[in-house]
Amino acid sequence: MGAGLMGTGIAQVVAMGGYPVSVRDIAADFLDKSKTKIEKKLRELVDKGKLSEQDAKNISSRLTFTEDLKIALADADFIIEAVPENLELKRKVFSELDKMAKPSAIFASNTSELSIGSLASSTRRPKQVIGTHWFFPSQVMKLIEVIVTPETSHETLETTVVFCKKMGKETVVCQDAQGFITSRAISALIAECMRIYEEGIASIEDIDKAMRLGFNHPIGPFQLIDMSGLDVVYHALEGLTKVYGDRFKPGQKMAELVDTGNLGQKTGKGFYHYGSK
Ligand SMILES: NC(=O)c1ccc[n+]([C@@H]2O[C@H](COP(=O)([O-])OP(=O)(O)OC[C@H]3O[C@@H](n4cnc5c(N)ncnc54)[C@H](O)[C@@H]3O)[C@@H](O)[C@H]2O)c1
């Protein structure tokens, strides 16, 4: 569900894992873009000699793109939701899915931090609701963070872990608490680095450099925020602040950038400049 940045990558990985996949979005335009993106990625793999022409064809043939929820859900065993990070929207999607998906189907949310329990409570199948938090780019990143609620059944967890492994991914299992492991840990680093900058201790460039060269992080926290979108990170920090207190509070500089529409790479400016967009 959702053919955006994450849904597209996830659909590609699942199809490459040998499973038939139905990709559903609310508009044909998003589906066309998603299909084109996957075809391009498969072509790149063929050109690099990492995939045969025949395998690429087989993967493409396992993918269907549709706006029609009924068609998308027909016979779906495992439904991955990757619609925007908005609890009310996700609850609505889960409730709709619950009415139309087959009774045995498992629902997995790709939320980065929202309550899986809250999503489960919008269905009549809380035992079959779980979190599968993928990372961007899904084709490359090894981890899927699996989130269970007190109601998630053992069978649902087991099926999910086996499914992830069959797609070549590694899993970690985590209880349903705001931010799980990864979003909570990276947000703590981001919030602290923001304070280091705002206290005038070091520049953005040097903080990023310190994290890259000192800890072998592939990119620094400010580069990561620019890549993810300042609005997205700001929203996540606010959510964590509500639950865990001020240690996650987004800094003043970030608030200013968000207020002025400087959201990172996607707008051409965030903590760094990216030329005109
Ligand atoms: N972007 C990331 O790096 C990242 C990483 C991990 C997890 N996530 C999470 O993944 C989810 C999706 O994020 P994204 O970055 O792919 O968002 P996105 O905005 O790129 O894509 C969301 C897609 O969902 C579609 N959509 C909206 N309502 C829908 C509905 N009712 N049914 C089907 N499709 C619908 C939209 O049209 C859009 O194409 C969010 O929960 C986000 O927090 C994002």
The ligand as an SDF file (V2000), in Angstrom:
LIG
                    3D

 44 48  0  0  0  0  0  0  0  0999 V2000
   11.4730    7.9420    3.4950 N   0  0  0  0  0  0  0  0  0  0  0  0
   12.2090    7.1770    4.2830 C   0  0  0  0  0  0  0  0  0  0  0  0
   13.4550    7.2380    4.2690 O   0  0  0  0  0  0  0  0  0  0  0  0
   11.5400    6.1850    5.1960 C   0  0  0  0  0  0  0  0  0  0  0  0
   12.3250    5.2090    5.8330 C   0  0  0  0  0  0  0  0  0  0  0  0
   11.6910    4.2520    6.6350 C   0  0  0  0  0  0  0  0  0  0  0  0
   10.3190    4.3140    6.8250 C   0  0  0  0  0  0  0  0  0  0  0  0
    9.5910    5.2960    6.2230 N   0  0  0  0  0  0  0  0  0  0  0  0
    8.1300    5.2910    6.4170 C   0  0  0  0  0  0  0  0  0  0  0  0
    7.5210    4.7130    5.2510 O   0  0  0  0  0  0  0  0  0  0  0  0
    6.2220    5.2960    5.0600 C   0  0  0  0  0  0  0  0  0  0  0  0
    6.1440    5.8510    3.6510 C   0  0  0  0  0  0  0  0  0  0  0  0
    7.1290    6.8360    3.4970 O   0  0  0  0  0  0  0  0  0  0  0  0
    7.6020    7.3330    2.0470 P   0  0  0  0  0  0  0  0  0  0  0  0
    8.8370    8.1220    2.2850 O   0  0  0  0  0  0  0  0  0  0  0  0
    7.6070    6.2020    1.0700 O   0  0  0  0  0  0  0  0  0  0  0  0
    6.3800    8.3160    1.6750 O   0  0  0  0  0  0  0  0  0  0  0  0
    5.9620    8.8620    0.2490 P   0  0  0  0  0  0  0  0  0  0  0  0
    5.2150   10.1090    0.4830 O   0  0  0  0  0  0  0  0  0  0  0  0
    7.1120    8.8530   -0.7000 O   0  0  0  0  0  0  0  0  0  0  0  0
    4.9290    7.7400   -0.2810 O   0  0  0  0  0  0  0  0  0  0  0  0
    3.6620    7.5050    0.2510 C   0  0  0  0  0  0  0  0  0  0  0  0
    2.7300    7.0370   -0.8730 C   0  0  0  0  0  0  0  0  0  0  0  0
    1.5090    6.5940   -0.2800 O   0  0  0  0  0  0  0  0  0  0  0  0
    0.4610    6.9600   -1.1550 C   0  0  0  0  0  0  0  0  0  0  0  0
   -0.8120    6.9180   -0.4500 N   0  0  0  0  0  0  0  0  0  0  0  0
   -1.4110    7.8730    0.2990 C   0  0  0  0  0  0  0  0  0  0  0  0
   -2.5900    7.4050    0.7840 N   0  0  0  0  0  0  0  0  0  0  0  0
   -2.7160    6.1370    0.3240 C   0  0  0  0  0  0  0  0  0  0  0  0
   -3.7250    5.1290    0.4740 C   0  0  0  0  0  0  0  0  0  0  0  0
   -4.8190    5.3480    1.1880 N   0  0  0  0  0  0  0  0  0  0  0  0
   -3.5290    3.9240   -0.1290 N   0  0  0  0  0  0  0  0  0  0  0  0
   -2.4230    3.6890   -0.8620 C   0  0  0  0  0  0  0  0  0  0  0  0
   -1.4380    4.6180   -1.0390 N   0  0  0  0  0  0  0  0  0  0  0  0
   -1.5920    5.8080   -0.4520 C   0  0  0  0  0  0  0  0  0  0  0  0
    0.8820    8.3390   -1.6510 C   0  0  0  0  0  0  0  0  0  0  0  0
    0.1630    8.6860   -2.8330 O   0  0  0  0  0  0  0  0  0  0  0  0
    2.3800    8.1500   -1.8600 C   0  0  0  0  0  0  0  0  0  0  0  0
    2.6690    7.7040   -3.1820 O   0  0  0  0  0  0  0  0  0  0  0  0
    6.0580    6.3320    6.1870 C   0  0  0  0  0  0  0  0  0  0  0  0
    5.3690    5.7510    7.2510 O   0  0  0  0  0  0  0  0  0  0  0  0
    7.4870    6.6560    6.5740 C   0  0  0  0  0  0  0  0  0  0  0  0
    7.6080    7.1050    7.8980 O   0  0  0  0  0  0  0  0  0  0  0  0
   10.1590    6.2210    5.3970 C   0  0  0  0  0  0  0  0  0  0  0  0
  1  2  1  0
  2  3  2  0
  2  4  1  0
  4  5  1  0
  4 44  2  0
  5  6  2  0
  6  7  1  0
  7  8  2  0
  8  9  1  0
  8 44  1  0
  9 10  1  0
  9 42  1  0
 10 11  1  0
 11 12  1  0
 11 40  1  0
 12 13  1  0
 13 14  1  0
 14 15  2  0
 14 16  1  0
 14 17  1  0
 17 18  1  0
 18 19  2  0
 18 20  1  0
 18 21  1  0
 21 22  1  0
 22 23  1  0
 23 24  1  0
 23 38  1  0
 24 25  1  0
 25 26  1  0
 25 36  1  0
 26 27  1  0
 26 35  1  0
 27 28  2  0
 28 29  1  0
 29 30  1  0
 29 35  2  0
 30 31  1  0
 30 32  2  0
 32 33  1  0
 33 34  2  0
 34 35  1  0
 36 37  1  0
 36 38  1  0
 38 39  1  0
 40 41  1  0
 40 42  1  0
 42 43  1  0
M  CHG  2   8   1  16  -1
M  END
$$$$
